């Protein structure tokens, strides 16, 4: 979620990274980024499956620890990757493994409460990814400067709202809308899902611009990391939204 505000995505950063690639360096490609994204998704899936299995095997205390490690560790590694993109070949796989731990535990708790809901969220997540990829590839959606500014501002606003909610939870203060299953709460989740999904357009744009600029091939891992960040965020928001809708039945 926080990746879209990273200054490493700016035009000046692209030019700087292009200069660092050097003459004869192997350049970033769209295909290479897609392959590395698949690798990260496999790592996250294996990690999630391990925690999921542990949950339904009855090791729920261990799963709680795994979720905490995944959430905190993923945040730290993700921020480090944002600020030092050249570390992505090493930090992106670690981030995928940590986020898989988080996703496995969270998904298992939703499955326990609403059977089949995580698979619905998975289907919607990848369906959204492919629809937006098709829209971007055909030119129906393009990342103009105004679009980038709008989605970045919305993403940062949501991040701040969630951070306030997280801090308030330690003092018994609950922010409205996040967990509310009323129509206002559902509307809030729909907006957040839409913003999360549109971050894919920023990710596609970064990969395309990076390939055109001839960035060092290590940046394929950074592009793949960005796509994974968006996928994780979208999936979690879809879980929350579907959970709210199911709780009204």
DAVEN-V851323 format. One record per residue. RES is the residue in one small letter. OMEGA is omega as a letter, one per 30 degrees, with the letter a starting at -180 (999 if undefined). D_LAST is the distance of its C-alpha to the last C-alpha in Angstrom with 2 decimals. Layout:
((RES:OMEGA:D_LAST) (RES:OMEGA:D_LAST))
//
This chain:
((x:a:30.39) (x:a:33.71) (x:a:35.79) (x:l:35.81) (x:a:37.88) (x:l:40.39) (x:l:43.92) (x:a:44.65) (x:a:42.93) (x:a:45.45) (x:a:48.30) (x:l:50.94) (x:l:49.27) (x:l:49.26) (x:l:52.96) (x:a:53.72) (x:l:51.95) (x:l:53.72) (x:a:57.04) (x:a:56.23) (x:l:55.63) (x:a:59.38) (x:l:61.47) (x:l:60.60) (x:l:57.32) (x:a:54.59) (x:l:52.14) (x:l:48.38) (x:l:46.90) (x:l:43.56) (x:l:43.67) (x:l:44.51) (x:l:41.59) (x:l:39.20) (x:a:40.64) (x:l:40.31) (x:l:36.69) (x:l:36.07) (x:a:37.95) (x:l:35.82) (x:l:32.57) (x:l:34.02) (x:a:35.02) (x:a:31.61) (x:l:29.96) (x:l:32.45) (x:l:31.99) (x:a:28.19) (x:l:28.53) (x:a:30.95) (x:l:28.69) (x:a:25.67) (x:l:27.97) (x:a:29.25) (x:a:25.81) (x:l:25.00) (x:l:28.64) (x:a:28.06) (x:a:29.94) (x:l:27.24) (x:l:29.83) (x:l:31.66) (x:l:28.54) (x:l:27.97) (x:l:31.55) (x:l:31.14) (x:l:28.22) (x:l:30.42) (x:a:33.42) (x:a:31.55) (x:a:30.15) (x:l:33.47) (x:l:35.71) (x:l:33.90) (x:a:34.20) (x:a:37.91) (x:l:38.76) (x:l:36.87) (x:l:38.77) (x:l:42.01) (x:l:41.46) (x:a:40.82) (x:l:44.07) (x:a:46.17) (x:a:45.04) (x:l:47.98) (x:a:46.36) (x:l:43.44) (x:l:44.95) (x:a:44.57) (x:a:41.75) (x:l:39.28) (x:l:39.07) (x:l:38.79) (x:a:35.98) (x:l:34.15) (x:l:34.59) (x:l:33.39) (x:l:30.30) (x:l:29.56) (x:l:29.60) (x:a:27.07) (x:l:24.76) (x:a:25.11) (x:a:24.15) (x:a:21.21) (x:a:19.87) (x:l:20.38) (x:l:18.39) (x:l:15.34) (x:l:16.05) (x:a:16.32) (x:a:12.86) (x:a:11.04) (x:l:13.48) (x:a:14.88) (x:l:13.53) (x:l:17.14) (x:l:18.65) (x:l:16.44) (x:l:17.66) (x:l:21.16) (x:l:21.20) (x:a:20.13) (x:a:22.69) (x:l:25.55) (x:l:24.70) (x:l:24.96) (x:a:28.17) (x:l:29.81) (x:a:28.94) (x:l:30.40) (x:l:33.34) (x:l:34.09) (x:l:33.89) (x:a:36.19) (x:a:38.57) (x:l:39.05) (x:l:39.61) (x:l:36.61) (x:l:35.65) (x:a:38.46) (x:l:38.65) (x:l:40.97) (x:l:42.17) (x:l:39.97) (x:l:36.90) (x:a:37.74) (x:a:38.29) (x:a:35.04) (x:l:32.79) (x:l:34.81) (x:l:34.53) (x:l:30.75) (x:l:30.45) (x:l:32.75) (x:l:30.93) (x:l:27.62) (x:l:29.63) (x:l:31.26) (x:l:28.02) (x:l:26.65) (x:l:30.05) (x:l:30.08) (x:l:26.65) (x:l:27.99) (x:a:31.20) (x:a:29.54) (x:l:27.47) (x:a:30.86) (x:l:31.58) (x:a:28.31) (x:a:27.54) (x:l:24.10) (x:l:23.92) (x:l:21.26) (x:a:18.69) (x:a:18.81) (x:a:16.03) (x:l:14.47) (x:l:10.86) (x:a:12.05) (x:l:13.43) (x:l:16.71) (x:l:15.49) (x:l:13.76) (x:l:17.04) (x:a:19.06) (x:l:17.53) (x:l:18.19) (x:a:21.74) (x:l:22.28) (x:l:21.18) (x:l:23.62) (x:l:26.39) (x:a:25.97) (x:a:26.17) (x:l:29.24) (x:l:30.97) (x:a:31.55) (x:l:33.97) (x:l:35.92) (x:l:36.07) (x:a:37.34) (x:l:39.84) (x:l:41.14) (x:a:41.70) (x:a:43.46) (x:l:45.62) (x:l:46.45) (x:l:47.62) (x:a:49.73) (x:l:51.22) (x:l:52.25) (x:l:50.56) (x:a:51.39) (x:l:49.43) (x:a:47.95) (x:l:45.78) (x:l:43.88) (x:l:42.26) (x:l:41.46) (x:l:39.87) (x:l:37.86) (x:l:36.85) (x:l:35.57) (x:l:33.47) (x:l:31.99) (x:a:31.23) (x:a:29.30) (x:l:27.46) (x:a:26.43) (x:a:25.29) (x:a:23.30) (x:a:21.60) (x:l:20.65) (x:l:19.32) (x:l:17.22) (x:a:15.84) (x:a:15.01) (x:l:13.48) (x:l:11.29) (x:l:10.35) (x:a:9.45) (x:a:7.30) (x:a:5.55) (x:l:5.50) (x:a:3.81) (x:999:0.00))
//
